[in-house]
Amino acid sequence: MIWLAILGLCLVVLAPLWFAQRRIRLRGRREAALTLYRAQLAELEQEGARGRILPAEQAQAKLEIERRLLAMADSPDEALPAARGGWLLPAMILLVPLAAIALYLPQGAPNLPGAPLAPRIAAAEEQARQDAAMLDILRAKIATLDPQSEQARQGFVLLGNAEAGIGDAPAASAAWGRALAIRSDPKLAALKAQADAFIAQTAKGGAPAP
């Protein structure tokens, strides 16, 4: 169905241009020249009315334009050569959908079912509840350990990583700070510094530094 939709959209967009192109009437050389001379006469009248040209010069220029106008009116018309590329729009009606399909196929999944917004929101909320429950369990487990033990330190590291994973930088910084208070770790200190910088930047109302 998606292929038919792409083809139909291309037809809707390009077909009016194709029909409009077919209805264009090419103007002959005589008709184009007559139109030009009439426009020159009208412009000459306007210039004379504004006083930008002397009456004698206006009369002489008018006489010359009228002479050319009469000469062109008596000459046979010669059609201008037809514009090339009349096949371009019909070809585009076929090539555009083919190009769209060629671009879509490597990454597209036409048989993938739809994903309405409401179920996705519900799934995200359920995942958030599961994450919160997991964090509560981890905090409860850490509370049963010796606050200065290596097991507690590892628990605080895991807790900080989990908090950072859900985007809670203050909680992550606090957990990593508890772990660093038990034992120093340069890599963990760098993570905490990044979290603190993020918090400070956010507090100022600016975007976090990359």
N, C-alpha and C positions, 0 to 999 in steps of 0.2 A: 504493500500500500504506500510506503514512503516513496517508492520510485515514481508511482503515478502522481503523488502529490508534488514532487519536484518537477516533473514534466509539465503538470498543469500550471504550476506557478510560473514557469518559464514562458509558457504560452500566453498567460494572462499579461505578463510584463512586456514581452517582445512583440506579440501579434499586433497591437495597435500601432507600434512603430513601423512594422512591415507594411500594413495597409496604408498608413500615412505616406510612406515613401512611394508606394505605387501610385498614389494620387497626385504626386507633385507634377506640375506642368512646367516643362522647361520653356523659358521665354526665348523667342527668336532674337536675332541680332537687331533687326529693324525695330521691333517692339521695345527692346531695351534702350536703343538709341533715342527713339521718340520720347520715352519716359524721361531720359536724361535731359533732353533739350527743353521739354516742358518745365522741368524742375529749374533749369537755368533761367528760363523766362520769368518764372515766379520769383526767383531770388533777385533777378535784376529789377523787377518792379518794386520789391521791398527795399532794395538799396536806394533806388531813386526816391521813394517816398520818405526815406530817412535823411535824404540830402547827402548821402555819402558818395554820390556820383553825379557829375554834371549832366544836364539834360542832353547836350549834344553827344556826349560819350554814351549815354544810355540809349539814345536813338540808334547810334551806329552799332552798338553791341546787340541791340534787339534785332536790327535788320540782318546782321550776320547769323544770329541764331535761327531766325525765321527762314533764311535762305537754306541753312543746313536741314531745318525741319522739313521744308518742302522737298528738298532733294532726297532725303531719306524716305519720305512718304511715298515717293514715286518709284523707289527701288524695290526689287523683289526681296522677299524675306528669306533669310537663311537660318535654319534652325541651329541652335547651339549643339555641340556634341553631347550625347547623353552621358550622364555621370556614371562612372564606373563603380563597381562594388555593389550592384543591386542584389547580388546573391548573398551579401554578407549577413543581413538580418535573418533570412531563412536558415542559413547555415548555423547561426548562433542559437536558433531555437532548438536545434538538435545537439550542438556541441556543448552548450551550457549545462543541460542536465547530465550529459555524459561526463563532463568535467567534474560536476558536483558529486556524481556517484564515485568517480575515481578518487576524489579526495576523501570521501566518506568511508569507503570500504576498509582502508587500512586500520582505522581506529573505531569505526562505528559498530554498532550492535543493533541492527534493525529488529531483531526478534526479542530484544530485551523488554520485559514488561514495564509498564509505566510505574513511576514512583511518585504518587500524590504527596502533597506537602504535609497533610495532617498525620499520616502514619510515620513520616520521617521525624516530625516534631515529637510524637509520642515515643518513638524509639530513642531519640536523644534524651528525653526526660527520664526514661527508664534507665538508660546508661548512667545518667547523672546520679540517680538514686542508688544504683549499684556501686558506683565509685564512692559515694558518701558512706555507704555501709561498710565497704572495704576499709576506708580510712578510720572509721570508728573502731573496727576490729583491731587494726594495727595499733592505734593509740592505746586501746585497752591492754593489748599484749605488752607494749612498752612499759606501761604503768606497773606491771607485775615484776619488772626486771630491776636489778640494782642500777640506780641512776648513773653510776660511774663505771659500769661494766662495759666490756667490748660488745656484748650482745645488745645493750641499750644503744650504744653508738651506732651499730649497724641498723638497728631499728629506726633511729632518727634519720639516718641517711636514706633508707627506703621511704620513710614518711615524707622527707623533703622531695625526693624524686617523684613520688605520687602526687604531691601537691603541685609541683611544677608542671606535671603532665596535664592537670586539669586547669592550669592557668592561674593558680592562686600563689602569686609570687611572695606576698608577705608571710603566708604560712610556710612556704618552702624555705624562705630565708630563716625563719625562726627555728625550724627543725634542723636545718644544717648548722645553725649556730649552736644548738644543743650538742650536736655531734662533735663539732670543733672544740667545744668546751671540755669534752672528755679526752679527745686526742687530736692534735694538729694534723692537718692534711692539706698540702698546697693545692691540689686539684679541687678539693671540696671548698677550700677558701676562695678559689677563683669563681666557682659556681655561685657561692653566696654573694661575692662582690658584684657579679652580673645581675643577680636578682635584686640587690640593694640599689644598683644604678637604675634598673628598670622601675623600681618603686619610686625613686626620687624623680625620675623623668616624668612618670605618670602623675605624680603629685603636683608637678608644675603645669600640667595641662598640655604638655607636648607629646609628640609621638616618640616612642622608644627609639633610641639610637640603634642602628643596625649592628 
